[in-house]
Every structure is written in structure tokens, then in C-alpha cells.
Amino acid sequence: MEAAKQNRVQGSVNRKPAAERGNTDIGDGTGGSRQVAISEPNEVASLVLVQIDAVNAKKDELTIAIKGLTDLTKQLVRAYGEHTKHIQQLELRVRELEQSQTKAKAS
């Protein structure tokens, strides 16, 4: 009886003995891992829902990060375009000045 309680705390969803099922670590969403033996369907459902919530939380974090990167990329593209336009205007102005100096020397 004591062994069954210990398996429920340490084991996994699989009801095979630990030696037969191998490593049954499952993540707890915090970077560590723990083992849980589950024999009740409600416990399985609860564990699955906890895992789904952890995945959804990570998904939400990634979505926020992607939106931030997208906004930053848009700003960088806009700034790059403005700088390119200014550089082209400066190049045109330099050419005009060079041509006017060439004409002034020729006269």
C-alpha cells in the first residue's frame, strides 16, 4: 500500500513499473522536472490542463515578443528608407556642386 502511494507521488501516467517504463519525467513549466504517477482520469485531465496552460502562457510570451520585434523592424525599415532618401539627395547635391565648379573653372 505504501509503495502505491509512493508511485502515485513519483511515477507517471503509465502504470508499468519504473524499470519497465524508463524515464518518465514530465516538465512542470518551471524548467525543472518531476515525476507524477496518475491513476485517476480526473488527475490525468488536471495534469493535461496544467500543461496546456503552461504552453499557452509561453505562447502568449512569444506572441508579445514577436509583436515587439515586428514593431522594431518596421521602425528600422522606415528609418533606413528616410536615410537612403537623404543620402540620395546629398549625392545629387554634390554632383550639382561639382558640375557648377567644373563650369566655373571652364569659364
Secondary structure as GFF3:
##gff-version 3
##sequence-region A 1 107
A	DSSP	alpha_helix	2	10	.	.	.	ID=ss1
A	DSSP	alpha_helix	18	21	.	.	.	ID=ss2
A	DSSP	beta_strand	26	27	.	.	.	ID=ss3
A	DSSP	beta_strand	33	34	.	.	.	ID=ss4
A	DSSP	alpha_helix	41	106	.	.	.	ID=ss5
###
